[in-house]
């Protein structure tokens, strides 16, 4: 089944799930998505007013017709990490 929402799409949370009580009715944007083990889409949603991300099921989201862009969230900066192949530990490359 295809995803109902796209990356950077603005959505509104509409849920009866008690775990989402704090964010119900708020708007956010899709920053990530994955299909879980039972075939349902789960989205990483940045909640605008809280500046936090929540993982939310597709059934708990409503479209609002707006789109944002990658540049609205990412400034292009990146970091490099050197990983020790034996220990698996990483250090920032300077």
C-alpha positions, 0 to 999 in steps of 0.5 A, spaced: 500 500 500 502 506 498 503 512 503 498 517 504 502 522 505 509 525 502 515 528 505 514 535 508 507 535 507 503 539 513 498 535 517 494 535 523 493 530 528 487 527 529 487 521 534 483 518 540 489 515 542 491 517 549 498 517 548 497 522 543 493 527 547 498 532 548 499 533 540 492 532 538 489 537 534 496 540 533 499 541 526 506 538 524 510 536 517 512 529 515 520 528 516 520 520 515 516 514 514 516 507 514 512 501 514 511 497 520 511 489 521 503 489 519 504 493 513 501 500 516 505 506 515 508 510 521 510 517 520 515 521 524 512 528 525 515 534 527 510 538 531 511 545 530 508 548 536 513 543 540 519 543 536 519 535 537 518 529 533 513 524 534 512 517 531 504 517 529 500 512 525 497 514 518 490 513 521 491 519 526 493 524 521 489 528 516 492 532 510 491 540 510 493 541 503 500 544 504 507 542 503 513 545 505 520 543 502 527 540 505 530 547 506 525 549 511 528 543 515 535 542 513 540 548 512 545 543 508 550 542 514 552 535 515 557 532 519 562 526 518 563 520 523 569 516 523 567 509 525 572 504 529 570 497 525 572 493 531 568 497 537 563 500 532 564 507 536 564 513 532 568 520 533 566 526 529 571 527 523 574 534 524 
